[in-house]
Amino acid sequence: MKEIMAIVRMKKTGATKRALIEAGVAGFTAVKAMGRGKLLPHEEINVPCKEKLMGMAATDVIEREESEEQVVAFLDDKTMFPRRLFTILAYDEDVPRIVDAIIKANRTERGAGDGKIFVTPVADAVRVRTGESGDAAIW
């Protein structure tokens, strides 16, 4: 038995849910989370992102320098971003199919921030309603 934890973009919540259901997942939990990955040192990703954010800045409301300061602060390695954390319990043999479904639902062409998936062993599970434990408790 394994636990799959998938951290995805908030906008990908619906797509992830559909992918899990299509992959035959019996149940899962999804909660809001805040987090961030490492800052990528790739100018080909960071510069266009900064330019796009600067283009969205309301220069008639605040000065350009202040806007740039806010954009740089947003792009540095301190800012936390809203994410969705999915938790799934699965049989060992189902893990590759489920992980693949999550990847297909969340991969973008942005080059960063598509999420992370962690797979860990689970010693036991107990269904509260019936007291069933082990594999019987997850399906």
C-alpha positions as CSV (number, residue, x, y, z in Angstrom):
1,M,0.0,0.0,0.0
2,K,1.3,3.5,-0.9
3,E,0.4,7.1,-0.3
4,I,0.6,9.4,-3.3
5,M,0.8,13.1,-2.5
6,A,0.5,15.4,-5.5
7,I,1.0,19.1,-5.2
8,V,-0.5,20.9,-8.2
9,R,-1.5,24.4,-9.4
10,M,-4.8,25.6,-8.2
11,K,-6.0,26.0,-11.8
12,K,-5.3,22.2,-12.3
13,T,-7.6,21.0,-9.5
14,G,-10.5,20.1,-11.8
15,A,-8.2,18.4,-14.4
16,T,-6.5,16.4,-11.6
17,K,-9.8,15.3,-10.1
18,R,-11.0,14.1,-13.5
19,A,-7.7,12.3,-14.2
20,L,-7.9,10.5,-10.9
21,I,-11.5,9.4,-11.5
22,E,-10.6,8.2,-15.0
23,A,-7.6,6.3,-13.6
24,G,-10.0,4.4,-11.4
25,V,-9.1,6.0,-8.0
26,A,-11.7,5.1,-5.5
27,G,-11.2,8.1,-3.3
28,F,-8.8,10.9,-2.5
29,T,-8.5,14.0,-0.4
30,A,-7.7,17.5,-1.7
31,V,-6.7,20.4,0.5
32,K,-5.5,24.0,-0.1
33,A,-1.8,24.4,0.5
34,M,0.8,27.2,0.3
35,G,4.3,26.5,-0.9
36,R,6.9,27.1,-3.5
37,G,9.7,25.3,-5.3
38,K,13.2,26.5,-5.9
39,L,13.8,29.6,-7.9
40,L,14.9,28.7,-11.4
41,P,18.0,30.6,-12.6
42,H,16.9,30.4,-16.2
43,E,16.6,33.8,-17.8
44,E,14.5,32.4,-20.7
45,I,11.8,31.7,-18.1
46,N,12.2,34.5,-15.6
47,V,12.6,37.4,-18.0
48,P,9.4,36.8,-20.0
49,C,7.5,36.3,-16.7
50,K,8.8,39.5,-15.3
51,E,8.0,41.4,-18.6
52,K,4.4,39.9,-18.5
53,L,3.9,41.0,-14.9
54,M,5.3,44.4,-15.6
55,G,2.9,44.8,-18.5
56,M,0.0,44.0,-16.2
57,A,1.2,46.6,-13.6
58,A,-1.1,49.6,-13.2
59,T,1.5,52.4,-13.9
60,D,-1.2,55.0,-13.5
61,V,-1.7,53.9,-9.9
62,I,1.9,53.3,-8.7
63,E,5.3,54.3,-10.0
64,R,7.1,52.0,-12.4
65,E,9.9,51.5,-9.9
66,E,7.5,50.4,-7.2
67,S,5.8,48.0,-9.6
68,E,9.2,46.5,-10.6
69,E,10.1,46.1,-6.9
70,Q,6.8,44.2,-6.3
71,V,7.4,42.0,-9.4
72,V,10.9,41.2,-8.3
73,A,9.7,40.4,-4.8
74,F,7.0,38.1,-6.3
75,L,9.6,36.3,-8.4
76,D,12.2,35.8,-5.7
77,D,12.6,32.7,-3.6
78,K,10.5,34.0,-0.6
79,T,7.0,34.2,-2.0
80,M,4.6,31.4,-1.3
81,F,2.0,30.4,-3.9
82,P,-1.4,28.8,-3.5
83,R,-1.5,25.1,-4.5
84,R,-3.7,22.1,-4.1
85,L,-2.5,19.0,-2.3
86,F,-4.1,15.7,-3.3
87,T,-3.6,12.6,-1.1
88,I,-4.4,9.2,-2.5
89,L,-4.0,5.7,-1.0
90,A,-3.4,3.0,-3.6
91,Y,-2.3,-0.6,-4.1
92,D,1.4,-0.8,-5.1
93,E,0.6,-2.0,-8.6
94,D,-1.8,0.9,-9.2
95,V,0.8,3.6,-8.4
96,P,2.4,4.0,-11.9
97,R,-1.0,4.4,-13.5
98,I,-2.1,7.0,-11.0
99,V,1.2,8.9,-11.1
100,D,1.0,9.0,-14.9
101,A,-2.5,10.3,-14.9
102,I,-1.5,13.1,-12.5
103,I,1.5,14.0,-14.7
104,K,-0.6,14.1,-17.9
105,A,-3.2,16.4,-16.2
106,N,-0.7,18.8,-14.8
107,R,2.3,19.1,-17.2
108,T,2.4,22.5,-19.0
109,E,4.9,24.1,-21.3
110,R,5.8,26.8,-18.8
111,G,9.0,25.1,-17.8
112,A,8.4,25.5,-14.0
113,G,5.8,25.2,-11.3
114,D,3.9,22.2,-12.6
115,G,4.0,20.5,-9.2
116,K,5.5,17.5,-7.4
117,I,4.4,14.0,-6.7
118,F,5.6,12.0,-3.7
119,V,5.1,8.3,-3.2
120,T,5.6,6.8,0.3
121,P,4.9,3.4,1.9
122,V,1.9,3.1,4.2
123,A,2.2,0.7,7.1
124,D,-1.6,0.4,7.7
125,A,-5.0,2.1,7.1
126,V,-8.2,1.7,9.1
127,R,-11.7,2.5,7.9
128,V,-13.4,4.2,10.8
129,R,-16.9,3.1,10.0
130,T,-16.2,-0.6,9.8
131,G,-12.9,-1.1,11.5
132,E,-11.5,-2.8,8.4
133,S,-7.7,-2.4,8.1
134,G,-5.0,-2.9,5.5
135,D,-6.0,-3.1,1.8
136,A,-9.6,-3.6,2.7
137,A,-9.7,-0.1,4.2
138,I,-8.7,1.7,1.0
139,W,-11.0,0.3,-1.6
